[in-house]
């Protein structure tokens, strides 16, 4: 059975990462990584609308899975008009636009505030929600602000 064309392409991510260790990535591992990457992408997209779910780690996990398994999926993700720049800027440590920081923090605190006020009567759950919001706020504020 002939090998796929990407098996001989040194720029292919799965080949390049596996070649340094003297082996190539198996088809099963590649399929699993694509599945995990796709699931992470879906959760990351849901996280855009539900601030309780962190968007960035899931998008970064999707990028990490795709770069190890599928050049086509990785290139699609990085060149996507909605979050391609966001992922590239984060990976390359360029920064996050001020508008994204402000809207993220506003949505985060509105959602956490409503959840703490209306979704639970338990004090320790409210405290955990506020601690999570503080941690996410510190992380977002600590990121470099991208100026254009």
KEMARSE-883331 format. One line per field, with one value per atom (N, C-alpha, C): x, y, z; atom name; residue number from 0; residue in three letters. Coordinates in Angstrom, 1 decimal, decimal comma, padded with zeros to 4 digits. Example, Ala and Ser with C-alpha at 12.3 -4.5 7.8 and 13.67 -1.06 7.14 Angstrom:
X: [013,2 012,3 013,2 012,8 013,7 012,9]
Y: [-005,7 -004,5 -003,3 -002,2 -001,1 000,0]
Z: [007,8 007,8 007,8 007,1 007,1 007,9]
kevex: [N CA C N CA C]
ketor: [0 0 0 1 1 1]
dolum: [ALA ALA ALA SER SER SER]
***
This chain:
X: [000,9 000,0 000,9 000,7 001,6 001,3 002,3 002,1 001,6 000,8 000,2 001,3 001,0 002,1 002,7 001,9 002,4 003,4 003,5 004,4 005,9 006,1 007,4 007,7 006,8 006,9 007,5 008,7 009,3 008,6 007,9 007,2 005,9 005,4 004,2 004,4 003,5 003,7 003,8 003,0 003,1 004,5 004,9 006,2 007,3 007,3 008,4 008,5 007,4 007,5 007,9 007,5 007,8 009,2 009,7 011,0 012,1 011,9 013,0 013,2 012,2 012,3 012,5 012,7 013,0 011,8 010,6 009,4 008,3 007,4 006,3 005,0 004,1 002,9 002,0 001,3 000,5 -000,9 -001,5 -002,8 -003,8 -003,8 -004,7 -004,4 -003,2 -002,8 -003,2 -003,0 -003,4 -004,9 -005,7 -007,1 -007,6 -006,9 -007,3 -007,0 -005,8 -005,4 -006,4 -006,8 -007,8 -009,1 -009,5 -010,7 -010,7 -009,5 -009,4 -009,3 -008,6 -008,5 -009,9 -010,6 -012,0 -012,9 -012,9 -013,7 -013,2 -011,9 -011,4 -011,9 -011,8 -012,3 -013,8 -014,6 -016,0 -016,2 -015,5 -015,7 -015,2 -014,1 -013,6 -014,5 -015,2 -016,2 -017,4 -017,8 -018,9 -018,5 -017,2 -016,6 -016,7 -016,8 -016,9 -018,2 -019,3 -020,6 -020,9 -020,1 -020,3 -019,0 -018,9 -017,6 -017,1 -017,9 -017,5 -016,5 -016,6 -015,7 -014,6 -013,4 -012,2 -012,0 -012,1 -011,9 -010,5 -009,6 -008,2 -007,5 -007,6 -006,9 -007,4 -008,7 -009,3 -008,8 -008,8 -008,3 -006,8 -006,0 -004,6 -004,4 -005,3 -005,2 -005,5 -006,5 -006,9 -005,7 -005,1 -003,9 -002,8 -002,5 -001,5 -001,8 -003,0 -003,4 -003,3 -003,8 -003,8 -002,4 -001,5 -000,1 000,6 000,2 000,8 000,1 -001,0 -001,8 -002,2 -002,5 -003,1 -002,6 -001,8 -001,3 -002,5 -003,5 -004,6 -005,5 -005,8 -006,6 -005,9 -004,6 -003,8 -003,8 -003,6 -003,6 -004,9 -006,0 -007,4 -007,6 -007,2 -007,4 -006,7 -005,4 -004,6 -005,0 -005,6 -006,0 -007,5 -008,2 -009,6 -009,8 -010,8 -011,0 -011,5 -012,1 -012,7 -011,7 -010,9 -010,0 -008,6 -008,2 -006,9 -005,9 -006,2 -005,3 -005,2 -006,3 -006,3 -005,3 -005,4 -004,5 -003,0 -002,8 -001,4 -000,8 -001,6 -001,1 -000,8 -001,6 -001,4 -000,1 000,0 001,1 002,4 002,4 003,6 003,8 003,0 003,1 003,1 002,4 002,2 001,3 000,2 -000,7 -002,1 -003,0 -004,5 -005,0 -005,9 -006,4 -007,2 -007,1 -007,7 -009,2 -009,8 -011,3 -011,6 -010,8 -011,0 -010,9 -009,9 -009,7 -010,9 -011,3 -012,4 -013,7 -014,0 -015,3 -015,2 -014,0 -013,9 -014,1 -013,5 -013,6 -015,1 -015,7 -017,1 -018,0 -017,9 -018,7 -018,5 -017,2 -016,8 -017,5 -017,3 -017,9 -019,4 -020,0 -021,5 -022,0 -021,4 -021,8 -021,5 -020,3 -019,9 -020,8 -021,0 -021,9 -023,3 -023,9 -025,2 -025,3 -024,3 -024,2 -024,1 -023,3 -023,1 -024,3 -025,0 -026,2 -027,5 -027,6 -028,9 -028,9 -027,7 -027,7 -027,4 -026,9 -026,5 -026,8 -027,1 -027,3 -026,2 -025,3 -024,2 -023,0 -022,6 -021,5 -020,2 -019,8 -018,5 -018,5 -019,6 -019,7 -019,5 -020,2 -020,0 -018,6 -017,9 -016,5 -015,6 -015,9 -015,1 -015,3 -016,5 -016,8 -016,0 -016,0 -015,3 -013,8 -013,3 -011,9 -011,5 -012,3 -012,0 -012,0 -013,0 -013,1 -011,9 -011,4 -010,2 -009,0 -008,9 -007,7 -007,7 -008,9 -009,0 -008,7 -009,2 -009,0 -007,5 -006,8 -005,4 -004,6 -005,0 -004,4 -004,6 -005,9 -006,2 -005,5 -005,5 -004,8 -003,3 -002,7 -001,3 -000,8 -001,7 -001,3 -001,0 000,0 000,3 -000,9 -001,1 -002,1 -001,6 -002,3 -001,9 -002,3 -001,4 -001,7 -001,5 -002,4 -002,3 -001,8]
Y: [-001,2 000,0 001,2 002,1 003,3 004,3 005,0 005,9 007,2 007,9 009,2 010,2 011,2 012,1 012,9 013,2 014,0 013,2 011,9 011,1 011,4 011,9 012,2 013,7 014,5 016,0 016,4 016,9 017,2 018,4 019,2 020,4 019,9 018,7 018,2 018,1 018,7 018,8 017,4 016,4 015,1 014,5 014,6 014,0 014,8 016,1 016,9 016,6 016,6 016,4 014,9 014,0 012,6 012,2 012,9 012,6 012,9 013,9 014,3 013,2 012,4 011,3 010,0 010,0 008,8 008,0 008,6 007,8 008,8 008,3 009,1 008,8 009,7 009,6 008,6 007,7 006,7 007,3 006,6 007,0 007,1 006,2 006,2 007,4 007,7 008,9 010,2 010,2 011,4 011,6 010,5 010,6 011,1 010,6 011,0 012,4 012,9 014,3 015,2 014,8 015,6 015,7 014,5 014,5 015,4 015,3 016,2 017,7 017,9 019,3 019,9 019,0 019,5 019,7 018,8 018,9 020,2 020,4 021,6 022,9 022,9 024,0 024,3 023,3 023,4 024,0 023,5 024,0 025,5 025,8 027,1 028,1 027,7 028,5 028,7 027,7 027,8 028,8 028,7 029,6 031,1 031,4 032,8 033,3 032,5 032,9 032,6 031,7 031,4 031,7 032,8 033,2 032,3 031,5 030,5 029,5 029,3 028,4 029,2 028,9 029,6 029,3 030,4 030,2 029,9 030,8 030,7 029,3 028,7 027,4 026,4 026,4 025,4 025,6 026,9 027,2 026,9 027,1 026,8 025,3 024,5 023,1 022,6 023,2 022,8 023,0 024,2 024,5 023,5 023,1 022,2 020,8 020,4 019,0 019,0 020,1 020,2 020,3 021,0 021,1 019,8 018,9 017,6 016,5 016,9 015,8 016,2 017,5 017,8 019,2 019,3 020,6 021,4 020,7 021,4 022,0 021,3 021,8 022,9 022,8 023,8 025,1 025,0 026,2 026,8 026,0 026,6 027,3 026,8 027,4 028,7 028,7 029,9 031,0 030,6 031,6 031,9 031,4 031,6 033,1 033,7 035,2 035,6 034,6 035,0 034,9 033,8 033,7 033,3 033,4 033,1 034,1 035,4 036,4 036,3 036,0 035,9 034,8 033,7 032,6 032,9 033,4 033,8 034,8 035,9 036,9 036,3 035,4 034,9 034,0 033,1 032,2 032,9 034,0 034,8 035,9 035,9 036,8 038,3 038,6 039,9 040,7 040,1 040,8 040,5 041,2 041,1 042,5 042,7 044,1 044,6 045,9 046,4 046,2 046,3 046,0 044,6 043,6 042,2 042,1 042,7 042,7 043,3 044,4 045,1 044,3 043,8 043,1 041,7 041,1 039,8 040,0 041,1 041,3 041,7 042,5 043,0 041,7 040,9 039,7 038,8 038,6 037,7 038,1 039,4 039,9 039,9 040,2 040,2 038,8 037,8 036,4 035,9 036,1 035,6 036,3 037,6 038,3 037,7 037,5 037,0 035,6 034,8 033,4 033,4 034,2 034,3 034,8 035,7 036,4 035,5 034,9 034,2 032,7 032,2 030,7 029,9 030,5 029,7 030,5 029,7 030,3 029,9 029,1 028,6 029,6 029,9 031,0 030,5 029,2 028,8 028,7 028,5 028,5 029,9 030,8 032,3 032,7 032,3 032,6 032,0 030,8 030,1 030,8 031,2 032,0 033,3 034,0 035,3 035,1 034,0 033,7 033,4 032,6 032,3 033,6 034,4 035,7 036,6 036,6 037,4 036,8 035,5 034,8 035,1 035,0 035,3 036,7 037,6 039,0 039,4 038,8 039,0 038,5 037,4 036,8 037,7 038,2 039,0 040,4 040,9 042,2 042,1 041,0 040,8 040,6 040,3 040,1 041,5 041,5 042,7 043,2 044,5 045,1 045,4 044,8 044,9 046,3 047,0 048,3 048,2 048,8 048,7 050,0]
Z: [000,0 000,0 000,0 -001,0 -001,0 000,1 000,6 001,7 001,1 002,0 001,6 001,2 000,3 -000,1 001,1 002,1 003,2 004,1 003,9 004,6 004,3 003,1 002,6 002,6 003,1 003,1 004,5 004,6 005,9 006,5 005,7 006,3 007,0 006,7 007,3 008,8 009,6 011,1 011,8 011,4 012,1 011,8 010,5 010,1 010,8 010,8 011,4 012,8 013,6 015,0 015,3 014,6 014,8 014,3 013,3 012,7 013,7 014,5 015,5 016,5 016,7 017,7 017,0 015,7 015,0 014,6 014,7 014,3 013,8 013,1 012,6 013,4 013,3 014,0 013,4 014,1 013,6 013,1 012,3 011,8 012,9 013,9 015,0 015,9 016,2 017,0 016,3 015,0 014,2 014,3 014,2 014,2 015,6 016,7 018,0 018,2 017,8 017,9 017,1 016,0 015,2 016,0 016,6 017,3 018,6 019,3 020,5 020,1 019,0 018,5 018,1 017,4 017,0 018,2 019,1 020,4 021,1 021,2 021,9 021,1 019,8 019,0 019,3 019,4 019,6 021,0 022,0 023,4 023,4 022,7 022,7 022,1 021,0 020,4 021,3 022,0 023,0 024,1 024,5 025,5 025,1 023,8 023,4 023,9 024,0 024,4 025,9 026,5 027,9 028,6 029,2 029,8 030,9 031,4 032,5 031,9 030,5 029,8 029,2 029,5 029,0 027,5 026,7 025,2 024,8 025,3 024,9 025,1 026,3 026,4 025,4 025,1 024,2 022,8 022,4 021,0 020,9 021,9 021,9 021,9 022,6 022,6 021,2 020,6 019,2 018,3 018,4 017,5 017,8 019,0 019,4 018,8 018,9 018,4 016,8 016,2 014,8 014,2 014,9 014,3 014,4 015,3 015,4 014,5 013,9 013,2 011,8 011,6 010,3 009,9 008,9 008,4 007,9 007,2 006,6 007,7 008,8 009,9 010,6 010,8 011,5 010,7 009,4 008,5 008,5 008,5 008,5 009,8 010,9 012,2 012,3 011,9 012,0 011,0 009,9 008,9 009,0 010,0 010,2 010,5 009,8 010,0 011,3 012,0 013,4 014,5 014,5 015,6 015,2 014,0 013,5 014,1 013,9 014,4 016,0 016,6 018,1 018,5 017,9 018,2 017,9 016,7 016,3 017,3 017,6 018,5 019,9 020,3 021,7 021,6 020,6 020,5 020,4 019,6 019,3 020,4 021,4 022,5 022,1 021,0 020,5 021,4 021,9 022,8 022,3 023,1 022,9 022,7 021,7 021,5 022,8 023,0 024,2 024,2 023,0 022,9 023,3 023,0 023,4 024,9 025,5 026,9 027,7 027,2 027,9 027,8 026,6 026,4 027,1 027,2 027,9 029,4 029,9 031,4 031,7 030,9 031,1 031,1 030,1 030,0 031,1 031,5 032,6 033,9 034,2 035,5 035,5 034,4 034,3 034,6 033,9 034,0 035,4 035,9 037,2 038,3 038,1 039,1 039,1 037,9 037,8 038,4 038,1 038,6 040,1 040,6 042,1 042,8 042,1 042,8 042,6 041,5 041,2 041,0 040,7 040,4 041,6 042,7 043,9 045,2 046,2 047,5 048,4 047,9 048,8 048,7 049,9 050,1 049,4 049,7 049,2 047,7 047,0 045,6 045,0 045,7 045,3 045,5 046,5 046,8 045,7 045,3 044,2 042,9 042,6 041,4 041,3 042,4 042,5 042,4 043,0 043,0 041,5 040,9 039,4 038,6 038,8 038,1 038,3 039,6 039,9 039,2 039,2 038,5 037,0 036,4 034,9 034,7 035,5 035,3 035,4 036,4 036,5 035,3 034,8 033,6 032,4 032,2 031,0 031,1 032,3 032,5 032,3 032,6 032,5 031,1 030,2 028,8 028,2 027,3 026,6 025,8 025,8 025,0 023,6 022,6 021,3 020,7 020,2 019,6 018,1 017,4 015,9 015,3]
kevex: [N CA C N CA C N CA C N CA C N CA C N CA C N CA C N CA C N CA C N CA C N CA C N CA C N CA C N CA C N CA C N CA C N CA C N CA C N CA C N CA C N CA C N CA C N CA C N CA C N CA C N CA C N CA C N CA C N CA C N CA C N CA C N CA C N CA C N CA C N CA C N CA C N CA C N CA C N CA C N CA C N CA C N CA C N CA C N CA C N CA C N CA C N CA C N CA C N CA C N CA C N CA C N CA C N CA C N CA C N CA C N CA C N CA C N CA C N CA C N CA C N CA C N CA C N CA C N CA C N CA C N CA C N CA C N CA C N CA C N CA C N CA C N CA C N CA C N CA C N CA C N CA C N CA C N CA C N CA C N CA C N CA C N CA C N CA C N CA C N CA C N CA C N CA C N CA C N CA C N CA C N CA C N CA C N CA C N CA C N CA C N CA C N CA C N CA C N CA C N CA C N CA C N CA C N CA C N CA C N CA C N CA C N CA C N CA C N CA C N CA C N CA C N CA C N CA C N CA C N CA C N CA C N CA C N CA C N CA C N CA C N CA C N CA C N CA C N CA C N CA C N CA C N CA C N CA C N CA C N CA C N CA C N CA C N CA C N CA C N CA C N CA C N CA C N CA C N CA C N CA C N CA C N CA C N CA C N CA C N CA C N CA C N CA C N CA C]
ketor: [0 0 0 1 1 1 2 2 2 3 3 3 4 4 4 5 5 5 6 6 6 7 7 7 8 8 8 9 9 9 10 10 10 11 11 11 12 12 12 13 13 13 14 14 14 15 15 15 16 16 16 17 17 17 18 18 18 19 19 19 20 20 20 21 21 21 22 22 22 23 23 23 24 24 24 25 25 25 26 26 26 27 27 27 28 28 28 29 29 29 30 30 30 31 31 31 32 32 32 33 33 33 34 34 34 35 35 35 36 36 36 37 37 37 38 38 38 39 39 39 40 40 40 41 41 41 42 42 42 43 43 43 44 44 44 45 45 45 46 46 46 47 47 47 48 48 48 49 49 49 50 50 50 51 51 51 52 52 52 53 53 53 54 54 54 55 55 55 56 56 56 57 57 57 58 58 58 59 59 59 60 60 60 61 61 61 62 62 62 63 63 63 64 64 64 65 65 65 66 66 66 67 67 67 68 68 68 69 69 69 70 70 70 71 71 71 72 72 72 73 73 73 74 74 74 75 75 75 76 76 76 77 77 77 78 78 78 79 79 79 80 80 80 81 81 81 82 82 82 83 83 83 84 84 84 85 85 85 86 86 86 87 87 87 88 88 88 89 89 89 90 90 90 91 91 91 92 92 92 93 93 93 94 94 94 95 95 95 96 96 96 97 97 97 98 98 98 99 99 99 100 100 100 101 101 101 102 102 102 103 103 103 104 104 104 105 105 105 106 106 106 107 107 107 108 108 108 109 109 109 110 110 110 111 111 111 112 112 112 113 113 113 114 114 114 115 115 115 116 116 116 117 117 117 118 118 118 119 119 119 120 120 120 121 121 121 122 122 122 123 123 123 124 124 124 125 125 125 126 126 126 127 127 127 128 128 128 129 129 129 130 130 130 131 131 131 132 132 132 133 133 133 134 134 134 135 135 135 136 136 136 137 137 137 138 138 138 139 139 139 140 140 140 141 141 141 142 142 142 143 143 143 144 144 144 145 145 145 146 146 146 147 147 147]
dolum: [UNK UNK UNK UNK UNK UNK UNK UNK UNK UNK UNK UNK UNK UNK UNK UNK UNK UNK UNK UNK UNK UNK UNK UNK UNK UNK UNK UNK UNK UNK UNK UNK UNK UNK UNK UNK UNK UNK UNK UNK UNK UNK UNK UNK UNK UNK UNK UNK UNK UNK UNK UNK UNK UNK UNK UNK UNK UNK UNK UNK UNK UNK UNK UNK UNK UNK UNK UNK UNK UNK UNK UNK UNK UNK UNK UNK UNK UNK UNK UNK UNK UNK UNK UNK UNK UNK UNK UNK UNK UNK UNK UNK UNK UNK UNK UNK UNK UNK UNK UNK UNK UNK UNK UNK UNK UNK UNK UNK UNK UNK UNK UNK UNK UNK UNK UNK UNK UNK UNK UNK UNK UNK UNK UNK UNK UNK UNK UNK UNK UNK UNK UNK UNK UNK UNK UNK UNK UNK UNK UNK UNK UNK UNK UNK UNK UNK UNK UNK UNK UNK UNK UNK UNK UNK UNK UNK UNK UNK UNK UNK UNK UNK UNK UNK UNK UNK UNK UNK UNK UNK UNK UNK UNK UNK UNK UNK UNK UNK UNK UNK UNK UNK UNK UNK UNK UNK UNK UNK UNK UNK UNK UNK UNK UNK UNK UNK UNK UNK UNK UNK UNK UNK UNK UNK UNK UNK UNK UNK UNK UNK UNK UNK UNK UNK UNK UNK UNK UNK UNK UNK UNK UNK UNK UNK UNK UNK UNK UNK UNK UNK UNK UNK UNK UNK UNK UNK UNK UNK UNK UNK UNK UNK UNK UNK UNK UNK UNK UNK UNK UNK UNK UNK UNK UNK UNK UNK UNK UNK UNK UNK UNK UNK UNK UNK UNK UNK UNK UNK UNK UNK UNK UNK UNK UNK UNK UNK UNK UNK UNK UNK UNK UNK UNK UNK UNK UNK UNK UNK UNK UNK UNK UNK UNK UNK UNK UNK UNK UNK UNK UNK UNK UNK UNK UNK UNK UNK UNK UNK UNK UNK UNK UNK UNK UNK UNK UNK UNK UNK UNK UNK UNK UNK UNK UNK UNK UNK UNK UNK UNK UNK UNK UNK UNK UNK UNK UNK UNK UNK UNK UNK UNK UNK UNK UNK UNK UNK UNK UNK UNK UNK UNK UNK UNK UNK UNK UNK UNK UNK UNK UNK UNK UNK UNK UNK UNK UNK UNK UNK UNK UNK UNK UNK UNK UNK UNK UNK UNK UNK UNK UNK UNK UNK UNK UNK UNK UNK UNK UNK UNK UNK UNK UNK UNK UNK UNK UNK UNK UNK UNK UNK UNK UNK UNK UNK UNK UNK UNK UNK UNK UNK UNK UNK UNK UNK UNK UNK UNK UNK UNK UNK UNK UNK UNK UNK UNK UNK UNK UNK UNK UNK UNK UNK UNK UNK UNK UNK UNK UNK UNK UNK UNK UNK UNK UNK]
***
